[in-house]
Amino acid sequence: MACRDKSITFLKSFGYNVIRLPKADIAPLQIFIEKKGILQPLGNLASVLKPGEGAVIPPIKRDVTVATFNGRKTGDLSLGLGLNILGNIIGAMGGSKLGLEAGYSKAKTIVFSYGDVLEDSIEITELDKYLANSDVDPSSRYVGELLEANEIFVLTSTIKTNKVTVEGKGKNSTEAKVDVPVIKEIVGGNIEIKSNNEADSSVTFAGNIPLVFGFKAVRLFYEDGEYKRFDPVTDGSMTVAVSPHDKSLYVIESPLVNL
């Protein structure tokens, strides 16, 4: 089954990895474990690695505007894949996604762009200092084994937005008008929907809570229980799985879907 997700390569060009099901509660300093290129949540840094003398948990710098995303668009996504991603976003915003394809009946592909993108991040140098003066919680034997296997990652940056614009396209990338009244009826009143007119090709969906859709992380390396170093993961090669039952989340930058 071929699948080259251009929403992944879009974020990859900025050094971010993708979160296929955007959520509001993903943040820096969360720990994830790696299973076949998929990151799965494990807990928070301080709850797993106890600070030693002089260790200070890195402060999170919140809500910094990321101007580089404004006006930038993904490549054309197939209608099915694009609506699947859009449906996940709408669902996370509190709207309905059932029957969403009815509003895009004239489109062959769709294009995303993100507005008012904000970043939460920590200083990697501060993380390095904390790790050098911390130790594994002795009651967390499993975590110790994962650290020795180099399978633990710490999120260092997340990007989020409450505003997504989706443009419908027909054959040869021409504009495809979407049915705005139908889309409004399907999605419901929890989400603000903006367009220039009722038969526009571009629609903006805005919710009340910013959703995290991309991240940066570092892989931790331990030997004999001691912290040695970390390696940044900023090549877009990983994705976060927030639901082990949703196989649509299990996608890496590859010609194949990883199930």
Long-range contacts (C-beta under 8 A, 24 or more apart in sequence): 1-256, 1-257, 2-255, 2-256, 3-81, 3-251, 3-255, 3-256, 3-257, 4-253, 4-255, 5-77, 5-81, 5-251, 5-253, 6-74, 6-75, 6-76, 6-77, 7-74, 7-77, 7-85, 7-112, 8-236, 8-239, 8-251, 8-252, 8-253, 9-75, 9-236, 9-253, 10-72, 10-73, 10-74, 10-75, 10-112, 11-213, 11-214, 11-236, 12-235, 12-236, 12-237, 12-253, 13-236, 14-68, 14-69, 14-214, 15-216, 15-234, 15-235, 15-236, 16-157, 16-159, 16-214, 16-215, 16-216, 16-234, 16-236, 17-214, 17-215, 17-216, 17-217, 17-233, 17-234, 17-236, 17-237, 17-238, 17-239, 17-240, 18-213, 18-214, 18-236, 18-239, 18-240, 19-212, 19-213, 19-214, 19-215, 19-239, 19-240, 19-242, 20-85, 20-88, 20-239, 20-240, 20-241, 20-248, 20-249, 20-251, 21-88, 21-92, 21-242, 21-243, 21-246, 21-249, 22-88, 22-89, 22-92, 22-160, 22-211, 22-212, 22-213, 23-92, 23-211, 23-212, 23-242, 24-92, 24-160, 24-209, 24-210, 24-211, 24-212, 26-155, 26-158, 26-212, 26-215, 26-240, 26-242, 27-60, 27-120, 27-155, 27-158, 27-212, 28-58, 28-60, 28-120, 28-121, 28-122, 28-155, 28-156, 28-157, 28-158, 29-57, 29-58, 29-60, 29-122, 29-154, 29-155, 30-154, 30-155, 31-152, 31-153, 31-154, 31-155, 32-152, 32-153, 32-154, 32-155, 32-217, 32-240, 33-146, 33-151, 33-152, 33-153, 34-151, 34-152, 34-153, 34-219, 34-238, 35-151, 36-258, 37-237, 37-238, 37-239, 37-252, 37-258, 38-238, 38-239, 38-240, 38-241, 38-249, 38-250, 38-252, 38-258, 39-153, 39-217, 39-238, 39-239, 39-240, 39-241, 40-240, 40-241, 40-244, 41-240, 41-242, 42-143, 42-146, 42-152, 45-130, 45-154, 47-137, 48-136, 48-137, 48-140, 48-143, 49-130, 49-131, 49-134, 49-135, 49-136, 49-137, 50-134, 50-135, 50-136, 50-137, 51-130, 51-133, 51-134, 52-133, 52-134, 52-135, 53-133, 54-133, 55-129, 55-130, 55-133, 55-134, 56-126, 56-129, 56-130, 57-130, 58-122, 58-123, 58-126, 58-127, 58-130, 59-122, 59-126, 60-120, 60-121, 60-122, 61-120, 61-121, 61-122, 61-123, 62-118, 62-120, 63-118, 63-119, 63-120, 64-118, 64-119, 64-120, 64-121, 65-116, 65-117, 65-118, 65-119, 66-117, 66-118, 66-119, 66-159, 69-114, 69-117, 69-159, 69-161, 70-115, 70-116, 70-117, 71-113, 72-113, 72-114, 73-111, 73-112, 73-113, 73-167, 74-111, 74-112, 74-113, 75-111, 76-109, 76-110, 76-111, 76-169, 76-173, 77-109, 77-110, 77-111, 77-112, 78-109, 79-104, 79-107, 79-108, 79-109, 79-110, 82-109, 82-110, 82-111, 82-112, 82-166, 83-110, 84-248, 85-112, 86-110, 86-112, 86-164, 86-166, 86-205, 89-164, 89-205, 89-211, 89-213, 90-187, 90-191, 90-205, 92-207, 92-211, 93-162, 93-190, 93-191, 93-205, 93-207, 93-208, 93-209, 93-211, 94-190, 94-191, 94-207, 94-208, 95-187, 95-188, 95-190, 95-191, 95-205, 95-207, 96-186, 96-187, 96-188, 97-186, 97-187, 98-186, 99-186, 100-183, 100-186, 100-187, 102-179, 102-182, 102-186, 103-178, 103-179, 103-180, 103-182, 103-183, 103-186, 104-168, 104-176, 104-178, 104-179, 105-179, 106-168, 106-170, 106-176, 106-177, 106-178, 107-168, 107-169, 107-170, 107-176, 107-178, 108-169, 108-170, 108-171, 108-176, 109-168, 109-169, 109-173, 110-166, 110-167, 110-168, 110-169, 111-166, 111-167, 111-169, 112-164, 112-165, 112-166, 113-164, 113-165, 113-167, 114-161, 114-163, 114-164, 114-165, 114-213, 115-161, 115-163, 115-164, 115-165, 115-204, 116-161, 116-162, 116-163, 117-159, 117-160, 117-161, 118-159, 118-160, 118-161, 118-210, 119-157, 119-158, 119-159, 119-160, 120-157, 120-158, 120-160, 121-156, 121-157, 121-158, 121-216, 122-156, 122-157, 124-156, 124-218, 124-230, 124-232, 127-154, 127-156, 127-218, 127-230, 128-230, 131-220, 131-227, 131-230, 132-227, 134-227, 135-225, 136-225, 144-225, 147-220, 147-222, 147-225, 148-222, 148-223, 148-225, 150-219, 150-220, 150-221, 150-222, 152-219, 152-220, 153-217, 153-218, 153-219, 153-220, 153-233, 154-217, 154-218, 154-220, 154-230, 155-215, 155-216, 155-217, 156-216, 156-217, 156-218, 156-232, 157-215, 157-216, 158-212, 158-214, 158-215, 158-216, 159-212, 159-213, 159-214, 159-215, 160-210, 160-211, 160-212, 160-213, 161-210, 161-211, 161-213, 162-206, 162-207, 162-208, 162-209, 162-210, 162-211, 163-204, 163-205, 163-206, 163-207, 164-204, 164-205, 164-206, 165-202, 165-203, 165-204, 165-205, 166-202, 166-203, 166-204, 166-205, 167-201, 167-202, 167-203, 168-201, 168-202, 169-201, 175-201, 176-201, 177-201, 178-203, 215-240
